[in-house]
Amino acid sequence: MRARVRKFAHVLERVGLSMAGAASGLFVAIHVGSSVAALTSQAFLLIMMLGGAIGFYLGIDTPPKLFHPKDSASTRKIDAAELLSAIGTFLATLVAFFSVGVIVLRTEPDFSWTAAIMSGWVLGVAMQIVAGTIARSRA
């Protein structure tokens, strides 16, 4: 019974993270779509939301690499999955935060800022997906 409750709690947590990623993707898509006329389709919104959902589901809460403190070789290696997950999550949420700010303040940033936000989102989510894939392949 206890194992089922833990599994349910873990799945619930992952679904919540996935929804947060989808919401972040929606905010970025709304901002970018309002600035770039070619990206105002529902398909673009859906792609951004799915990317965020997958990225946050896979990239947050990755299984850690086993730590061997006595092995000097393991202390010199960087856990790529952990680093990619951290940077990707930070970058994706940072640009989502900026997008929400742009929407709420009703500002019209330069196209370069919009392109930077879009690039940051794509890069951050891609880093999360790669990190989750690396971590799960070694587990």
Backbone as a printed PyTorch tensor [residue, N CA C, xyz], in Angstrom:
tensor([[[  0.8240,  -1.1980,   0.0000],
         [  0.0000,   0.0000,   0.0000],
         [  0.8640,   1.2560,   0.0000]],

        [[  1.9110,   1.2440,   0.8250],
         [  2.7850,   2.4100,   0.9460],
         [  3.5040,   2.7040,  -0.3700]],

        [[  3.9120,   1.6630,  -1.0730],
         [  4.6040,   1.8410,  -2.3460],
         [  3.6720,   2.4650,  -3.3840]],

        [[  2.4180,   2.0670,  -3.3680],
         [  1.4560,   2.6470,  -4.3160],
         [  1.2270,   4.1330,  -4.0450]],

        [[  1.1790,   4.5010,  -2.7850],
         [  0.9910,   5.9070,  -2.4230],
         [  2.1990,   6.7210,  -2.8710]],

        [[  3.4050,   6.1890,  -2.6800],
         [  4.6170,   6.8900,  -3.1160],
         [  4.6460,   7.0430,  -4.6320]],

        [[  4.2720,   5.9910,  -5.3510],
         [  4.2420,   6.0650,  -6.8140],
         [  3.2030,   7.0820,  -7.2790]],

        [[  2.0350,   7.0680,  -6.6480],
         [  0.9920,   8.0260,  -7.0010],
         [  1.4650,   9.4510,  -6.7440]],

        [[  2.1160,   9.6720,  -5.6000],
         [  2.6160,  11.0060,  -5.2650],
         [  3.6600,  11.4570,  -6.2800]],

        [[  4.5200,  10.5380,  -6.7050],
         [  5.5460,  10.8750,  -7.6870],
         [  4.9180,  11.2130,  -9.0410]],

        [[  3.9430,  10.4240,  -9.4630],
         [  3.2610,  10.6970, -10.7370],
         [  2.5190,  12.0280, -10.6480]],

        [[  1.8550,  12.2940,  -9.5240],
         [  1.1500,  13.5480,  -9.3360],
         [  2.1150,  14.7350,  -9.4120]],

        [[  3.2760,  14.5830,  -8.7960],
         [  4.2970,  15.6310,  -8.8460],
         [  4.7670,  15.8740, -10.2730]],

        [[  5.0120,  14.7950, -11.0150],
         [  5.4820,  14.9230, -12.3950],
         [  4.4310,  15.5450, -13.2980]],

        [[  3.1730,  15.2030, -13.0770],
         [  2.0920,  15.8080, -13.8650],
         [  1.9890,  17.3000, -13.5410]],

        [[  2.1620,  17.6500, -12.2830],
         [  2.1600,  19.0660, -11.8980],
         [  3.3020,  19.8350, -12.5490]],

        [[  4.4920,  19.2390, -12.5700],
         [  5.6260,  19.8750, -13.2420],
         [  5.3620,  20.0120, -14.7320]],

        [[  4.7500,  19.0080, -15.3040],
         [  4.4150,  19.0410, -16.7170],
         [  3.4290,  20.1600, -17.0170]],

        [[  2.4420,  20.3370, -16.1580],
         [  1.4730,  21.4230, -16.3560],
         [  2.1390,  22.7860, -16.1960]],

        [[  3.0860,  22.9000, -15.2570],
         [  3.8210,  24.1670, -15.1070],
         [  4.6310,  24.4660, -16.3710]],

        [[  5.2290,  23.4400, -16.9530],
         [  5.9690,  23.6210, -18.2000],
         [  5.0590,  24.0130, -19.3460]],

        [[  3.8910,  23.4090, -19.4070],
         [  2.9320,  23.7600, -20.4590],
         [  2.4590,  25.1970, -20.2960]],

        [[  2.2060,  25.6140, -19.0710],
         [  1.7840,  26.9940, -18.8250],
         [  2.8970,  27.9740, -19.1940]],

        [[  4.1190,  27.6340, -18.8500],
         [  5.2500,  28.4920, -19.2180],
         [  5.3750,  28.5900, -20.7310]],

        [[  5.2190,  27.4700, -21.4150],
         [  5.2650,  27.4710, -22.8710],
         [  4.1450,  28.3130, -23.4660]],

        [[  2.9880,  28.2830, -22.8380],
         [  1.8660,  29.0910, -23.3030],
         [  2.1790,  30.5790, -23.1820]],

        [[  2.7630,  30.9920, -22.0660],
         [  3.1130,  32.4030, -21.8890],
         [  4.1420,  32.8620, -22.9210]],

        [[  5.1460,  32.0380, -23.1540],
         [  6.1490,  32.3940, -24.1540],
         [  5.5110,  32.4570, -25.5360]],

        [[  4.6620,  31.4980, -25.8540],
         [  4.0090,  31.4760, -27.1670],
         [  3.0950,  32.6780, -27.3600]],

        [[  2.3890,  33.0840, -26.3160],
         [  1.5150,  34.2620, -26.4250],
         [  2.3480,  35.5050, -26.7020]],

        [[  3.4340,  35.6510, -25.9630],
         [  4.2900,  36.8270, -26.1860],
         [  4.9000,  36.8140, -27.5830]],

        [[  5.4990,  35.6980, -27.9620],
         [  6.1560,  35.6140, -29.2700],
         [  5.1150,  35.7430, -30.3810]],

        [[  3.9810,  35.0850, -30.2390],
         [  2.9410,  35.1530, -31.2540],
         [  2.3590,  36.5450, -31.4200]],

        [[  2.3040,  37.3100, -30.3330],
         [  1.7850,  38.6780, -30.4530],
         [  2.7990,  39.6120, -31.1040]],

        [[  4.0670,  39.2180, -31.1110],
         [  5.1090,  40.0420, -31.7240],
         [  5.4510,  39.6160, -33.1450]],

        [[  5.2910,  38.3300, -33.4550],
         [  5.6420,  37.7980, -34.7740],
         [  4.3560,  37.2510, -35.4010]],

        [[  3.8860,  37.9250, -36.4270],
         [  2.5970,  37.5760, -37.0280],
         [  2.5540,  36.1440, -37.5640]],

        [[  3.6720,  35.6390, -38.0440],
         [  3.7040,  34.2870, -38.6130],
         [  3.5100,  33.2060, -37.5430]],

        [[  3.6570,  33.5680, -36.2680],
         [  3.5660,  32.5780, -35.1860],
         [  2.3070,  32.7760, -34.3440]],

        [[  1.2050,  33.0940, -34.9790],
         [ -0.0440,  33.3060, -34.2450],
         [ -1.0040,  32.1300, -34.3550]],

        [[ -0.5360,  31.0040, -34.8360],
         [ -1.4360,  29.8700, -35.0430],
         [ -1.6330,  29.0680, -33.7550]],

        [[ -2.7080,  28.3230, -33.7370],
         [ -2.9660,  27.4330, -32.6070],
         [ -1.9470,  26.2940, -32.5670]],

        [[ -1.4520,  25.9100, -33.7240],
         [ -0.4370,  24.8560, -33.7750],
         [  0.8290,  25.3040, -33.0530]],

        [[  1.2160,  26.5610, -33.2330],
         [  2.3960,  27.0880, -32.5380],
         [  2.1850,  27.0580, -31.0290]],

        [[  1.0010,  27.4800, -30.5770],
         [  0.6950,  27.4260, -29.1470],
         [  0.7880,  26.0030, -28.6110]],

        [[  0.2300,  25.0650, -29.3540],
         [  0.2410,  23.6720, -28.9310],
         [  1.6620,  23.1020, -28.8900]],

        [[  2.4520,  23.4080, -29.8960],
         [  3.8420,  22.9200, -29.9330],
         [  4.6330,  23.4730, -28.7450]],

        [[  4.4710,  24.7490, -28.4650],
         [  5.1840,  25.3570, -27.3340],
         [  4.7370,  24.7530, -26.0040]],

        [[  3.4440,  24.5050, -25.8740],
         [  2.9450,  23.9020, -24.6420],
         [  3.4310,  22.4640, -24.4890]],

        [[  3.3950,  21.7000, -25.5730],
         [  3.8770,  20.3120, -25.5090],
         [  5.3680,  20.2630, -25.2050]],

        [[  6.1300,  21.1370, -25.8320],
         [  7.5700,  21.1940, -25.5530],
         [  7.8410,  21.4900, -24.0950]],

        [[  7.1130,  22.4470, -23.5430],
         [  7.2750,  22.7670, -22.1300],
         [  6.8610,  21.6290, -21.2250]],

        [[  5.7610,  20.9840, -21.5550],
         [  5.2870,  19.8660, -20.7340],
         [  6.2920,  18.7150, -20.7390]],

        [[  6.7980,  18.3780, -21.9110],
         [  7.7700,  17.2810, -22.0090],
         [  9.0740,  17.6580, -21.3160]],

        [[  9.5320,  18.8870, -21.5550],
         [ 10.7830,  19.3330, -20.9450],
         [ 10.7210,  19.3430, -19.4300]],

        [[  9.6580,  19.8880, -18.8720],
         [  9.5570,  19.9510, -17.4240],
         [  9.2940,  18.5700, -16.8260]],

        [[  8.6080,  17.6950, -17.5360],
         [  8.3730,  16.3440, -17.0410],
         [  9.6770,  15.5550, -16.9780]],

        [[ 10.4650,  15.6320, -18.0530],
         [ 11.7000,  14.8620, -18.1080],
         [ 12.8650,  15.5300, -17.3880]],

        [[ 12.9500,  16.8480, -17.4890],
         [ 14.1510,  17.5420, -17.0580],
         [ 14.2250,  17.9160, -15.6030]],

        [[ 13.0990,  17.9670, -14.9290],
         [ 13.1100,  18.2980, -13.5100],
         [ 12.9590,  16.9890, -12.7420]],

        [[ 13.6640,  16.8810, -11.6460],
         [ 13.6230,  15.6660, -10.8270],
         [ 14.2460,  14.4850, -11.5700]],

        [[ 15.4250,  14.7170, -12.1410],
         [ 16.1230,  13.6210, -12.8180],
         [ 16.7770,  12.7190, -11.7870]],

        [[ 16.8620,  11.4200, -12.0710],
         [ 17.5460,  10.5250, -11.1440],
         [ 19.0250,  10.9150, -11.0370]],

        [[ 19.5450,  11.0910,  -9.8260],
         [ 20.9320,  11.5220,  -9.6820],
         [ 21.9220,  10.4180, -10.0400]],

        [[ 23.1080,  10.8410, -10.4230],
         [ 24.1910,   9.9010, -10.6810],
         [ 24.6960,   9.3980,  -9.3350]],

        [[ 25.0580,   8.1250,  -9.2790],
         [ 25.5610,   7.5690,  -8.0340],
         [ 26.8520,   8.2740,  -7.6380]],

        [[ 26.9690,   8.5740,  -6.3620],
         [ 28.1220,   9.3040,  -5.8490],
         [ 29.0330,   8.3410,  -5.0970]],

        [[ 30.2910,   8.3250,  -5.4830],
         [ 31.2960,   7.4820,  -4.8260],
         [ 32.4010,   8.3980,  -4.3140]],

        [[ 32.3270,   8.8200,  -3.0430],
         [ 33.2960,   9.7970,  -2.5450],
         [ 34.7330,   9.2840,  -2.4950]],

        [[ 34.9430,   7.9830,  -2.3840],
         [ 36.3060,   7.4500,  -2.2870],
         [ 36.9680,   7.3030,  -3.6470]],

        [[ 36.1760,   7.2960,  -4.6960],
         [ 36.6970,   7.1550,  -6.0500],
         [ 37.0870,   8.5350,  -6.5680]],

        [[ 38.3660,   8.7720,  -6.7370],
         [ 38.8250,  10.1020,  -7.1430],
         [ 38.3910,  10.4470,  -8.5630]],

        [[ 38.1850,   9.4470,  -9.4110],
         [ 37.7640,   9.7170, -10.7840],
         [ 36.3430,  10.2660, -10.8220]],

        [[ 35.4720,   9.7880,  -9.9380],
         [ 34.0880,  10.2570,  -9.9530],
         [ 33.9570,  11.6710,  -9.4000]],

        [[ 34.8840,  12.1160,  -8.5720],
         [ 34.7940,  13.4640,  -8.0230],
         [ 35.2120,  14.5120,  -9.0450]],

        [[ 35.9430,  14.1080, -10.0630],
         [ 36.3750,  15.0490, -11.0830],
         [ 35.3700,  15.1820, -12.2150]],

        [[ 34.4740,  14.2370, -12.3650],
         [ 33.5070,  14.2630, -13.4620],
         [ 32.2810,  15.0760, -13.0780]],

        [[ 31.7990,  15.8060, -14.0510],
         [ 30.5910,  16.6000, -13.8650],
         [ 29.4080,  15.7510, -14.3060]],

        [[ 28.3390,  15.7900, -13.5350],
         [ 27.1190,  15.0880, -13.9180],
         [ 26.4190,  15.9450, -14.9660]],

        [[ 26.5570,  15.5530, -16.2220],
         [ 26.0160,  16.3400, -17.3360],
         [ 24.5100,  16.4910, -17.2350]],

        [[ 23.8270,  15.4350, -16.8470],
         [ 22.3680,  15.5030, -16.7450],
         [ 21.9340,  16.5160, -15.6930]],

        [[ 22.6040,  16.5080, -14.5590],
         [ 22.2440,  17.4370, -13.4940],
         [ 22.5150,  18.8880, -13.9090]],

        [[ 23.6480,  19.1190, -14.5480],
         [ 23.9960,  20.4610, -14.9930],
         [ 23.0470,  20.9490, -16.0920]],

        [[ 22.7790,  20.1050, -17.0770],
         [ 21.8570,  20.4840, -18.1520],
         [ 20.4520,  20.7480, -17.6070]],

        [[ 20.0130,  19.9250, -16.6810],
         [ 18.6890,  20.0970, -16.0820],
         [ 18.6030,  21.4310, -15.3490]],

        [[ 19.6150,  21.7420, -14.5660],
         [ 19.6050,  22.9880, -13.7930],
         [ 19.6210,  24.2080, -14.7000]],

        [[ 20.5160,  24.2190, -15.6720],
         [ 20.6130,  25.3720, -16.5690],
         [ 19.3540,  25.4790, -17.4350]],

        [[ 18.8820,  24.3500, -17.9610],
         [ 17.6900,  24.3650, -18.8010],
         [ 16.4640,  24.8310, -18.0470]],

        [[ 16.2810,  24.3570, -16.8260],
         [ 15.1340,  24.7720, -16.0280],
         [ 15.2120,  26.2570, -15.7110]],

        [[ 16.3920,  26.7260, -15.3280],
         [ 16.5580,  28.1450, -15.0280],
         [ 16.2660,  28.9990, -16.2570]],

        [[ 16.8330,  28.6170, -17.3880],
         [ 16.6600,  29.4050, -18.6120],
         [ 15.1930,  29.4170, -19.0610]],

        [[ 14.5530,  28.2650, -19.0640],
         [ 13.1510,  28.1950, -19.5040],
         [ 12.2380,  28.9960, -18.5940]],

        [[ 12.4420,  28.9050, -17.2930],
         [ 11.5720,  29.6590, -16.3820],
         [ 11.9010,  31.1480, -16.4000]],

        [[ 13.1460,  31.5030, -16.6290],
         [ 13.5210,  32.9120, -16.7150],
         [ 12.8300,  33.5950, -17.8930]],

        [[ 12.8860,  32.9790, -19.0610],
         [ 12.2450,  33.6050, -20.2250],
         [ 10.7240,  33.5530, -20.1140]],

        [[ 10.1810,  32.5310, -19.4530],
         [  8.7350,  32.5040, -19.2120],
         [  8.3470,  33.6570, -18.2890]],

        [[  9.1720,  33.9160, -17.2920],
         [  8.9400,  35.0360, -16.3780],
         [  8.9690,  36.3610, -17.1380]],

        [[  9.9460,  36.5310, -18.0140],
         [ 10.0130,  37.7470, -18.8330],
         [  8.7840,  37.8730, -19.7310]],

        [[  8.3430,  36.7560, -20.2920],
         [  7.1570,  36.7850, -21.1580],
         [  5.9230,  37.2220, -20.3860]],

        [[  5.7590,  36.7130, -19.1960],
         [  4.6200,  37.1170, -18.3720],
         [  4.7190,  38.6050, -18.0610]],

        [[  5.9130,  39.0740, -17.7590],
         [  6.1120,  40.5020, -17.5010],
         [  5.7340,  41.3560, -18.6940]],

        [[  6.1200,  40.9400, -19.8790],
         [  5.7830,  41.6750, -21.0990],
         [  4.2710,  41.7010, -21.3020]],

        [[  3.6300,  40.5590, -21.0590],
         [  2.1770,  40.4740, -21.2500],
         [  1.4460,  41.3360, -20.2250]],

        [[  1.8340,  41.2340, -18.9670],
         [  1.1390,  41.9690, -17.9060],
         [  1.3650,  43.4740, -18.0330]],

        [[  2.5940,  43.8770, -18.3350],
         [  2.9000,  45.3020, -18.4510],
         [  2.4920,  45.8980, -19.7930]],

        [[  2.0710,  45.0330, -20.7140],
         [  1.6200,  45.4450, -22.0430],
         [  2.6700,  46.2900, -22.7630]],

        [[  3.8830,  45.8050, -22.7270],
         [  4.9730,  46.4990, -23.4060],
         [  5.1940,  45.8910, -24.7820]],

        [[  5.8940,  46.6080, -25.6170],
         [  6.2370,  46.1650, -26.9710],
         [  7.7600,  46.1340, -27.0870]],

        [[  8.3980,  45.0410, -26.6620],
         [  9.8600,  44.9980, -26.7530],
         [ 10.3270,  44.8850, -28.2040]],

        [[ 11.5880,  45.2270, -28.4190],
         [ 12.1740,  45.0780, -29.7580],
         [ 12.1180,  43.6280, -30.1840]],

        [[ 12.2070,  43.4330, -31.4930],
         [ 12.1930,  42.0750, -32.0330],
         [ 13.3630,  41.2590, -31.5000]],

        [[ 14.4910,  41.9050, -31.2470],
         [ 15.6630,  41.1790, -30.7310],
         [ 15.3700,  40.5650, -29.3620]],

        [[ 14.6130,  41.2720, -28.5180],
         [ 14.2390,  40.7150, -27.2180],
         [ 13.2870,  39.5340, -27.3760]],

        [[ 12.3590,  39.6730, -28.2890],
         [ 11.4190,  38.5820, -28.5490],
         [ 12.1580,  37.3620, -29.0920]],

        [[ 13.1090,  37.5900, -29.9940],
         [ 13.9050,  36.4790, -30.5300],
         [ 14.7520,  35.8470, -29.4330]],

        [[ 15.2900,  36.6600, -28.5350],
         [ 16.0840,  36.1210, -27.4230],
         [ 15.2210,  35.2880, -26.4860]],

        [[ 13.9960,  35.7390, -26.2380],
         [ 13.0790,  34.9860, -25.3790],
         [ 12.7270,  33.6520, -26.0260]],

        [[ 12.4130,  33.6860, -27.3030],
         [ 12.0820,  32.4460, -28.0220],
         [ 13.2740,  31.4940, -28.0450]],

        [[ 14.4500,  32.0170, -28.3260],
         [ 15.6620,  31.1790, -28.3570],
         [ 15.9640,  30.6030, -26.9810]],

        [[ 15.8200,  31.4320, -25.9530],
         [ 16.0610,  30.9510, -24.5910],
         [ 15.0990,  29.8490, -24.1960]],

        [[ 13.8500,  29.9820, -24.6230],
         [ 12.8570,  28.9510, -24.3170],
         [ 13.2120,  27.6300, -25.0070]],

        [[ 13.4870,  27.7120, -26.3000],
         [ 13.8010,  26.4930, -27.0580],
         [ 15.0640,  25.8400, -26.5030]],

        [[ 16.0830,  26.6280, -26.2270],
         [ 17.3320,  26.0850, -25.6850],
         [ 17.1210,  25.4740, -24.2990]],

        [[ 16.3920,  26.1730, -23.4370],
         [ 16.1550,  25.6690, -22.0870],
         [ 15.3630,  24.3700, -22.0710]],

        [[ 14.3120,  24.3080, -22.8610],
         [ 13.4920,  23.0920, -22.9100],
         [ 14.2790,  21.9440, -23.5430]],

        [[ 15.0610,  22.2480, -24.5750],
         [ 15.8810,  21.2040, -25.2000],
         [ 16.9040,  20.6580, -24.1980]],

        [[ 17.4890,  21.5350, -23.4020],
         [ 18.4420,  21.0830, -22.3870],
         [ 17.7630,  20.1850, -21.3570]],

        [[ 16.5420,  20.5180, -20.9840],
         [ 15.8010,  19.6930, -20.0320],
         [ 15.5120,  18.3070, -20.6140]],

        [[ 15.0890,  18.2760, -21.8590],
         [ 14.7670,  16.9970, -22.4880],
         [ 16.0120,  16.1250, -22.6070]],

        [[ 17.1200,  16.7150, -23.0120],
         [ 18.3760,  15.9580, -23.1210],
         [ 18.8160,  15.4720, -21.7420]],

        [[ 18.7120,  16.3220, -20.7360],
         [ 19.1100,  15.9320, -19.3770],
         [ 18.2660,  14.7740, -18.8580]],

        [[ 16.9630,  14.8520, -19.0760],
         [ 16.0800,  13.7570, -18.6360],
         [ 16.3760,  12.4710, -19.3580]],

        [[ 16.6820,  12.5630, -20.6460],
         [ 17.0000,  11.3820, -21.4230],
         [ 18.3060,  10.7440, -20.9480]],

        [[ 19.3210,  11.5730, -20.6870],
         [ 20.6070,  11.0620, -20.1830],
         [ 20.4170,  10.3790, -18.8410]],

        [[ 19.7190,  11.0440, -17.9290],
         [ 19.5460,  10.5080, -16.5850],
         [ 18.7640,   9.2010, -16.5910]],

        [[ 17.7590,   9.0940, -17.4260],
         [ 16.9610,   7.8770, -17.4450],
         [ 17.6480,   6.7330, -18.1970]],

        [[ 18.5370,   7.0740, -19.1080],
         [ 19.2330,   6.0090, -19.8500],
         [ 20.2710,   5.3170, -18.9650]],

        [[ 20.8060,   6.0100, -17.9770],
         [ 21.8130,   5.3980, -17.1110],
         [ 21.2020,   4.7370, -15.8790]],

        [[ 19.9320,   5.0230, -15.6070],
         [ 19.2860,   4.4540, -14.4190],
         [ 18.7930,   3.0480, -14.6530]]])
